[in-house]
Amino acid sequence: MPTTSLGWGLLGAGGIAGAFARDLIPRGHRVVAVGSRDADRASAFADRHGIPHAHHGYQALVNDPDVDVIYVATPHSHHLEHALLAIEAGKHLLVEKAFTITGDEAQTLADAARARGVFVMEAMWSRFLPTMVAVRERIAAGDLGELLSVTADHSQVLDLSPGSRMIEPSLGGGALLDLGVYCVSLAHDLLGPVTRIQASGVVDDAGVDHRGAAILDHEGGGISTVTFSMEALGANSATVVGTAGVIELQPSFYEWVRYSRRSSGDRSALVESYEPERDGRGMQFQAAEVERCIASGRLESELMPLDESVAIMRVMDEIRRQLRG
Ligand SMILES: NC(=O)c1ccc[n+]([C@@H]2O[C@H](COP(=O)([O-])OP(=O)(O)OC[C@H]3O[C@@H](n4cnc5c(N)ncnc54)[C@H](OP(=O)(O)O)[C@@H]3O)[C@@H](O)[C@H]2O)c1
């Protein structure tokens, strides 16, 4: 349920903006405006979702006095530019994953938000889903003991036809930014900062990565392995291993997902089976976090802080550098 009467403005009228509107509006969040580069697309999107204001252009959207918080739903290549537009207008922000293209861009965004005193969070929506909340509670309660490793795969068949943003370098195409980011973010969330990276993968002639894998060493001794592909369906599961227990997140770990928890000593003994109660696609939980933070005067989320988004982007920089050889 919404925690404030904040007005949301959607920047870009593409695929994920539609999914966000479908999750938020029926659950009582106030989506008051959409902005598109194309006036007809903005109007059609607004009509489809019952959104009161349709703006031609993003500047008009960020200038709308009814808009308090902007959701940036454009390709990765444009997140920084569009976020800065909203920050200059003094709007709070939720920015789609991957946060930016590079760690340096992420730092620029974080610095600009802090200088202007507006709230900004990366839309890593999986962190806010009930399953991940339950996993973090189990870990905090010590049920897994000391965490040793995380494995995560995000592999899907995406649109690789000519013109698709997935294979377009100028739009930040590639499996790492779109899919691998979920795995890196999960590992970073549970095991902490990364100290060493070994990566390998397949990159096309334009420098766009199609699939890859990385082994990450984390501060404190944890190790994670992440795999990602936009060419084929993979396991899409994740496993969190501790000295006292293991949690297996069944496909797909980044969305509505069940988990099984077993004790370390006896694989056949199921200690807990968790099944979330589904409610839409699940993007409303991150929106609720944004609203909670802004309502309480916070400019960052403790669950997805800016410095962590910057750190994750720097890990991705190094993975991409190694993939490209
Ligand atoms: N959370 C999730 O589950 C999830 C799922 C899919 C994607 N995403 C993320 O959401 C973002 C957008 O992905 P999407 O799948 O929604 O993409 P999309 O369907 O292609 O929509 C992107 C929108 O960005 C706008 N845009 C602005 N400048 C553009 C440019 N130069 N080229 C193309 N489009 C431009 C366009 O809207 P207008 O023309 O209307 O202005 C376009 O419709 C990405 O960061 C992606 O990683 C998240």
The ligand as a Gaussian input file, in Angstrom:
#p B3LYP/6-31G(d) Opt

LIG

0 1
 N       12.749000      -4.048000     -13.697000
 C       12.581000      -4.892000     -14.688000
 O       12.061000      -5.982000     -14.542000
 C       13.011000      -4.474000     -16.067000
 C       12.590000      -5.202000     -17.185000
 C       12.944000      -4.740000     -18.456000
 C       13.744000      -3.612000     -18.584000
 N       14.169000      -2.943000     -17.476000
 C       15.007000      -1.754000     -17.589000
 O       14.185000      -0.673000     -18.025000
 C       14.912000       0.187000     -18.893000
 C       14.138000       0.333000     -20.182000
 O       13.931000      -0.951000     -20.726000
 P       12.625000      -1.297000     -21.608000
 O       12.678000      -2.768000     -21.811000
 O       11.407000      -0.709000     -21.029000
 O       13.008000      -0.563000     -22.970000
 P       12.021000      -0.063000     -24.107000
 O       10.774000      -0.866000     -24.135000
 O       12.841000       0.028000     -25.332000
 O       11.619000       1.410000     -23.625000
 C       12.585000       2.391000     -23.422000
 C       11.937000       3.751000     -23.655000
 O       12.951000       4.733000     -23.459000
 C       12.638000       5.883000     -24.219000
 N       13.852000       6.354000     -24.892000
 C       14.469000       7.538000     -24.658000
 N       15.536000       7.696000     -25.428000
 C       15.603000       6.584000     -26.200000
 C       16.488000       6.169000     -27.229000
 N       17.519000       6.930000     -27.636000
 N       16.267000       4.988000     -27.824000
 C       15.249000       4.211000     -27.434000
 N       14.366000       4.551000     -26.457000
 C       14.547000       5.739000     -25.845000
 C       11.546000       5.483000     -25.184000
 O       10.355000       6.063000     -24.703000
 P        9.626000       7.295000     -25.437000
 O        9.984000       7.197000     -26.888000
 O        8.213000       7.043000     -25.130000
 O       10.142000       8.548000     -24.835000
 C       11.443000       3.974000     -25.066000
 O       10.161000       3.492000     -25.262000
 C       16.303000      -0.427000     -19.004000
 O       17.133000       0.178000     -18.057000
 C       16.107000      -1.889000     -18.628000
 O       17.226000      -2.524000     -18.075000
 C       13.799000      -3.342000     -16.220000

